[in-house]
Amino acid sequence: MHFDALTLAAVADELKETVTGGRVQQIVLPDSRSVALEVYAHRERRYLLLSAHPQASRVHLLEHKPRRGVSKETPLLLLLRKYVRSARLESVELPVPFERVLFLRFHHPKHDATTLAVEPIGQLGNLILMNADGRILDALVRVPAGENAQRVLLPRRVYQLPPPQDRLPPYGGSEERLGQAGQSPVDGASPAQTPVLWRSLINRFAGVSPTLAREAAWRATGDAGAALTEQAFTDGHWALGELWSAAATGEWTPGIAVDEEEGVAAFAPYELHFCGEFVEMDSMSAAAAAFYAEQERDSSSSRDEYAGVRGGVAALVRQAQARVESQLRALDADEPAPGEPERVRAQAEWLLALSSQITYANRPGAQEGFSLQDGMAAVQPASNGQMQLVIFSADADFGQPGDKKPGEEGGDLVVPLDPKRTPVEQAERMFDRAAKMERAARIIPRRRASLDADRAYLQQLESDLSLALDQPEIVAVREALREAGYLRQRRDRRDKTPGDRSRPLRYLSPEGFPILVGRNARQNELVTFNAAGRDDLWLHVRDGPGAHVVIRCGGQPVPELTLNVAARLAAWHSGQRGNGGVGVVITPRRFVTRMAGGRPGQVHYRGEETISVTAELPAESEQWLAARDHQTRPNS
C-alpha cells in the first residue's frame, strides 16, 4: 500500500496551491469507482481524479483530460453535476489526523455549500457528497445498516467519519517503549512469523502503511526487514517522526522507486531507500500518476510485455536529462558576459591608480563619503543614491594603467563605490572578482561542451529505450546510465543481472553487401570501431540520435539500391521512425572518429553526403535478416 495518510497529506498541500479557489467546469466518471473534476484555477485547467477503486484508491491531479468510461448517469453523478459543477472549490481539508479522509468544500452560486468526502481507504474506499448540514446526499458505495457495517452511509443520514484507529500518533512521545508491540502480529500476518520492526510499527502507530513502515525501518537500521528489538523500535519510532514532520513543514520530496524487474515499484512523498532507484518527481501527483499509469498498462490485455521495465528505465533517463538541463542553466547564470572580466579588472586598476587622490571619510564626526579633485576623473552620485567614480574617456590616458582601455569605444568607465570600504579594499575585491570571472570564462565553455555531449548521449539512450525489443536491450540502457555516472546506486557484487549480450543486426542486401546495424550506444561503438573497415561506408541519421549503420564494401562502389536500403534502416532505427524526408549522412568509415571525452557511440564525422529517405523498414528486410547466419562475420 503506497497511497497512505502521509501521501494524502502531501497531495492535500499540492491541491491547496493548485486548485483551491478554482471553479469546477466538468465532471466525468472515468470508471465505476472514480470521479474526475475539471477545475479552472489560476488561469489553467486542471484535472483532479478521485478514486475509490478497491485496489487503487487515491487522489491526485492528472496531466491529461480523463475520458468518460461510464456511459450511464449514476445518481451520484447527477447530484455532483447539480451541486458541484459551476461551484467554487473553497478549501481542501484533512479532518482526521493520520487517516485517509479528504474534504473538498464547495460553494455553488445557487445551491450554497456542499462537501465531498473522499476516502481512499482501499477496499473501503468511498466518495460521499454532503450538504451544508453534514447530511449525506449520496455516496458512491451505499452502506446500509447491518451486523458488519461500521457506519451507515445512506442518503439523508448524518455523515460519520471512519472509526478512529486504536493506535498512537506516529510522532511525539519520545519515551514510547516497545512493550508488547512485537507480540501482536499485524493484520494478515501469521503469529508464528518472526517479529520484524516494520510490522510492529504498523501495529503500534496510526497512519503507518507497509511502505512507510519499511522506509522507517531502513532509516533506523539500514534494513527494511530488520528484526524487532527494543533499540530498533525506539529508532524506528524516531524515524517515523522524522518522516511525518513533512506534514507540518510542507517539505515534501515526491518521487518513485524504480526496480530493474518491476519498473515503477512504488511512490512516496519522501525519498525511498529500500526498494530500487529513487527518482524525484515534480509533484506528488506526478509520482502517483506515473505509478498507477504503469499498473494500468500492466493490467491491459494489449500491454507492452516489457512496459514495467521500460517505464522504470525511462524515468531514470528523464531524471538524468533533468540533471543535465539544470547544470546547463546554472552555467548560463554563472558565465560572465563577453568583456565583463576585462571591464572589472579595468575598474580595479583605475580605482587603485587613483586611490591616493580619492578622499575617503568614514570616521566619527566626519561626513561619510568620497571626493576627488582630478581633471580626468570625478566622484559623482549614481542614480541609486550611491557614489561612483567616473573616468572620462576623452581626457584619460587609456594606455595607463595596464595598457587597457577602461570603457567602450567613446564611453566613460564607471566604478561603483562602497562607502564601507576604502578604495584600496574595493580594488582588491574587484581584482579577486575579475580573476574568478576569467577562470569561469575559460572553464565554462569546456564544461558546457561536455554537458551538451551528455545531453546528446541521453537523447541517444532515450531513442535506444524506445526501440528496444527485449529486456536485455532495456537493461542495457540502464547499465549505460550507470556507467555514465547517472545512477547513484552502484552495481552490487551479488547482482547477477546479465550485461548487454545483444548483438548488432546483420543484413545482406539484394546485391550481396553485408549491412550492420547498431541498436544502442554500445552496439554503435562496436559496429563503427570494431566491425567496420576503414573503407566501408558509414551511415547515420542527421542531427539526431539513432543507429550507426555500416555497409561492408571494402571501398568497392555500392549500388544505389543498397545505399537506399541501408539509409532506410538507419532512419528506421532512430528517433525519426515513421517520418518522411529523413536526412541520412553517408561517409567512409575512415572519416568517422570518436568524440574526445565522449560517451560510447559519440563520434565526429566529415566528408559526408546526405540523402533523404522515408523512415520505414524495407518490406524485404526480414528475408535479408534471415540470411545473416550465412554471411561472413566482419573481421573474420
Secondary structure, DSSP 4 states (H G I P E B T S, - for coil): --S-HHHHHHHHHHHHHHTTT-EEEEEE-SSTTEEEEEEEETTEEEEEEEE--TTT-EEEEESSPPPP---S--HHHHHHHHHTTT-EEEEEE--STTS--EEEEEEETTTEEEEEEEE--GGG-EEEEEETTSBEEEESS-B-S-TT-SS-B-TTSBP-PPPPPSSB-SSS-TT---TTGGGSPPTT--TTSPPBHHHHHHHHBTT--HHHHHHHHHHHHS-TTPBP-HHHHHHHHHHHHHHHTHHHH-----EEEEETTTEEEEEESS---SSSEEEE-SSHHHHHHHHHHHHHHHHSTT--TTHHHHHHHHHHHHHHHHHHHHHHHHHHHHSPPTTHHHHHHHHHHHHHHTGGGEEEE-STTS--EEEE--SSEEEEE-TTS-EEEEE-TTTS-TTTTTT---SSTT--EEEE--TTS-HHHHHHHHHHHHHHHHHHHHHHHHHHHHHHHHHHHHHHHHHHHHH--SHHHHHHHHHHHHHTT--SSPPPTT----------EEEE-TTS-EEEE--SHHHHHHIIIII--TTSEEEEETTS-B--EEE--TT----HHHHHHHHHHHHHTBTTTT-SSEEEEEEEGGGEEEPTT--TT-EEE-S-EEEEE-----TTHHHHHHGGGGSPPTT-
